[in-house]
Structure formats: C-alpha cells, structure tokens
Amino acid sequence: MESNRSHQARRRSTRQQNNLNELSGKDWIKFTKSWFIHRPEPRGDRKIRHPASFPESLVRDFILFFTRSRQLVVDPFLGTGSTLVAAIETGRSAVGFEIAQKYATISKKRVADALNGRENGITPANRHALLSEVVRADSTKLSEIWRKREYPPADYCITSPPYWNQLKRHSIRQRSRVAKGLDTEYSDDPDDIGNIEDYRAFLSSMKHVFDEVYKVMKPKGYLTVITNNVFTEGRMYPLAFDTVSALSQEPYAWTPKDEKVWCQDDKTLLPLGVYNAWVGNRHHQYCLIFRKE
Ligand SMILES: C[S@@+](CC[C@H](N)C(=O)[O-])C[C@H]1O[C@@H](n2cnc3c(N)ncnc32)[C@H](O)[C@@H]1O
C-alpha cells in the first residue's frame, strides 16, 4: 500500500503549475466572481484631490491576479498614481503615463512615499529594486517613449480612462465635486482625451491609446479597463460596451474576455428625475478584461 507521505508527494508533483499569478486555487476561484463590493478605507492624504481616482486596494487585487512578483504593469491614464502605489505594495514594477502636470507631480510624490515605506502596507521585502516611473506625456505616443526608454515588454495593463467628457458636464455630482474642492476637468490640454466633445472622436482617441499599449504588451498579457456607460443629454451613451467594441477592432485587436462589475453600494442616492422620468442612480462600474492573443 502507498504510504501517506508518498501519496502526498505524488499529489504535490502532479499539482498544476500556476502560469499566471502566485495565488492559491481558492483565492483564484474567489476572484473570478463576476461582481464585487469594494469599500476602501477613506484616504488619509487630503492632498490627493483627483475627481475620479480608483482605490489602490482595488487595483492591488487585480495586479495580484494578473501578474507575478516583479512583473511590469503599465497605466496610460495614471491620474494620481494609484496603480504605481499598488504595484509597489505588491512588489511589481510599473510605468504610468499622465498628461496633466499637476497629477503627474502628485503621482511622483506618492511613488516616492511608497518607495520610502511611508504609506500603509509597504514592507521592506516589497521595496527591492522595482521600476516605478511616472512619465508626464501624452499616451498617444506611448510606444515611441517606451522604445526610447528601453522598458521591457509590459506584463499587464490596468487603467481608468476619462469617462468621455463627463467631468465637465453640469450635473448634481459635478456640483458636489465643486463643493468638495475637486476639479471639474482634468486639464485644458487639447490632447487630454477628456476634452473631446464628440463621442465617436473620443472613442477613436481612446482606441488609439490602447493600440499603443498593445504594441508594448507581451503576447498573452491582460488588460483591465475600468469604465462605465454614461447618461447625458437625456440618453445613455453605452461607453463601457462601445469600449469593448472599439478595442476589439483590428489591427491591434484586444480579445475581450469578461467583465467584473464593481458594485458601489456606499454611494449616496440622488433625486434624479423624480416624479418626471427615468434617470438611474448608476452605482456600479465595469472592470473590462481583455487579452493580447
Ligand atoms: C479617470 S482619470 C484616472 C484616475 C486614476 N486611475 C487615479 O486613480 O487617480 C483619467 C486620467 O487620464 C488623464 N489623461 C487624459 N488624456 C490623456 C492622454 N492623452 N495621455 C495621458 N493621460 C491622459 C487625465 O489627466 C486623468 O488624470
């Protein structure tokens, strides 16, 4: 009869190799659920005044699923640097591109703090020789800059592009941003794709940026785009769904794989269209998953 010890050794040797990440099977399966609720701790640092930042704890979960330690993450719409902070915290390298000087400056400061271990969750083990760079540039030129700086191919991209020009639109949420002292536009730079008025032109510029990311991504690398449909001028613009269509177009066609829905059940319900017409309280966002195949 086979001894218990040799049985265990045989099981270990037949255990499948994990080609994508360093998670246990249990954690892998948990992450594949199609929706999640994420309630990050409120940010301690009042200086991070970006109107549409995503929590680094959320980015961290995606990075842990789609990469292994020391692999390279890219974010073409970096904002205040959450992706770089999450990458440092998980022991990954990362390069982020941001067009607005003020956000690039905040990102650089946060990266320096994270590398010095002044932000929560940084351990000395995470701090070893990582590439953590903020590039103040227009992401439509990303691949050329990447080549000039001789970065290796990226293993994963996670990002949140502007939600078309929604930040500039007059809305109840915009008035609340003003009250909190947050920006109602990212910049007045014409190359900031959040300043493009025409919806189709916006989609095409956004697609251009993801073509650039495709060029620097290793084969089989994944991309996660956090975005949403938008409601404006009395109708829905299916931005999330159009993002899937646009990014699947040749010649740099990302293969759509799935969506994970981020349910935001801690947002305040606003009195939209009450007693008059349907206007939904949109309390979810899409995390769209693509692969370079
Ligand atoms: C939704 S925000 C990203 C927020 C970010 N995830 C964070 O946590 O702070 C989109 C960002 O894209 C930047 N952006 C817009 N057009 C760009 C371009 N052509 N190249 C690089 N960055 C751009 C904007 O300045 C803005 O900060």
The ligand as an SDF file (V2000), in Angstrom:
LIG
                    3D

 27 29  0  0  0  0  0  0  0  0999 V2000
  -10.1670   58.6830  -14.7880 C   0  0  0  0  0  0  0  0  0  0  0  0
   -8.6670   59.5350  -14.6050 S   0  0  0  0  0  0  0  0  0  0  0  0
   -7.5750   58.3050  -13.9480 C   0  0  0  0  0  0  0  0  0  0  0  0
   -7.5880   58.2660  -12.4490 C   0  0  0  0  0  0  0  0  0  0  0  0
   -6.5720   57.3040  -11.8430 C   0  0  0  0  0  0  0  0  0  0  0  0
   -6.9910   55.9400  -12.0410 N   0  0  0  0  0  0  0  0  0  0  0  0
   -6.3740   57.5770  -10.3520 C   0  0  0  0  0  0  0  0  0  0  0  0
   -6.6070   56.6880   -9.5240 O   0  0  0  0  0  0  0  0  0  0  0  0
   -6.0050   58.7140   -9.9850 O   0  0  0  0  0  0  0  0  0  0  0  0
   -8.0700   59.7480  -16.2460 C   0  0  0  0  0  0  0  0  0  0  0  0
   -6.7150   60.4590  -16.3390 C   0  0  0  0  0  0  0  0  0  0  0  0
   -6.2800   60.4140  -17.7090 O   0  0  0  0  0  0  0  0  0  0  0  0
   -5.5060   61.5880  -17.9700 C   0  0  0  0  0  0  0  0  0  0  0  0
   -5.4020   61.7360  -19.4460 N   0  0  0  0  0  0  0  0  0  0  0  0
   -6.3470   62.1750  -20.3260 C   0  0  0  0  0  0  0  0  0  0  0  0
   -5.8740   62.1670  -21.5950 N   0  0  0  0  0  0  0  0  0  0  0  0
   -4.5970   61.6760  -21.5370 C   0  0  0  0  0  0  0  0  0  0  0  0
   -3.5960   61.4120  -22.5190 C   0  0  0  0  0  0  0  0  0  0  0  0
   -3.7930   61.6630  -23.8260 N   0  0  0  0  0  0  0  0  0  0  0  0
   -2.3930   60.9150  -22.1060 N   0  0  0  0  0  0  0  0  0  0  0  0
   -2.1570   60.6770  -20.7760 C   0  0  0  0  0  0  0  0  0  0  0  0
   -3.0820   60.9280  -19.7930 N   0  0  0  0  0  0  0  0  0  0  0  0
   -4.2900   61.4030  -20.1660 C   0  0  0  0  0  0  0  0  0  0  0  0
   -6.2830   62.6780  -17.2450 C   0  0  0  0  0  0  0  0  0  0  0  0
   -5.4690   63.8030  -16.9700 O   0  0  0  0  0  0  0  0  0  0  0  0
   -6.7540   61.9280  -15.9720 C   0  0  0  0  0  0  0  0  0  0  0  0
   -5.8810   62.1660  -14.8730 O   0  0  0  0  0  0  0  0  0  0  0  0
  1  2  1  0
  2  3  1  0
  2 10  1  0
  3  4  1  0
  4  5  1  0
  5  6  1  0
  5  7  1  0
  7  8  2  0
  7  9  1  0
 10 11  1  0
 11 12  1  0
 11 26  1  0
 12 13  1  0
 13 14  1  0
 13 24  1  0
 14 15  1  0
 14 23  1  0
 15 16  2  0
 16 17  1  0
 17 18  1  0
 17 23  2  0
 18 19  1  0
 18 20  2  0
 20 21  1  0
 21 22  2  0
 22 23  1  0
 24 25  1  0
 24 26  1  0
 26 27  1  0
M  CHG  2   2   1   9  -1
M  END
$$$$
